Amino acid sequence: MTIATPGFRLRFLGFFGPATVAFGAGLNGIYGASNTGKSFIVEAIDFMLGGKPPLRPRPVGP
């Protein structure tokens, strides 16, 4: 039996190109080395939910 909880679930966040972030059920943590896009992920989610103006250009990986 599955119990429904109120709210929504973000399953993944993808950008054009090879960048994709997958989320699991429950609380997810984002961690990694400096300058790897952690803050950009948070900014993108904030933008999708209507909290921020358009995003800055996506950081380019190594």
N, C-alpha and C positions, 0 to 999 in steps of 0.2 A: 504494500500500500504506500502510495506517495502522498506526502502532505505538502500542499501548496503554501508557499509563503508569499506575502505581498511584496511588490517591487518588481525589479527587472534584473536580468543577468546579462552581462557582457561576456560573450563567448570568445570572441577574438577581435583583434584590431589589425587591419591590413592597409598597406599603402601600395601605390603602384611601384613595382620593382620587387626585390626579394625580401622586403621587410614585412614581417608578420609577428604578432605577439598573441599567444594563446592563453586564455584564462581558464582556470578550473572552477569548480563549484566552491562557494564559500569565500573567505578572505584570501586575497592574493597579494604577494609582496613583489615589488620590482626592485632588483638590486643588480649591481655590476660595477665595473670600473668607471673612472671619470670619463666624461665626454663620449658616452656610448648611447645616449638617447633616452635615458630614464625620464628626465624632465619633459622631453618632447612628447612622450607617451601620455603623461598627465595633462599636458597642454592640449593634445589632440582630443582626449576624452572630454575635457572642459569645453572645447570648441563644439564638439558634437552635441553636447547637452545645452548649448546656447549661452554659455557663460563668458565666452571670449570672442573678440573679433577674429578675422581670418588668420590662419596659422602662418608662421614664418616659414621660409623654405626648409625642407627636411634636411637634417644633417647627413652628410655623406660619410659612409663607413670607410675603414682603412683599405 
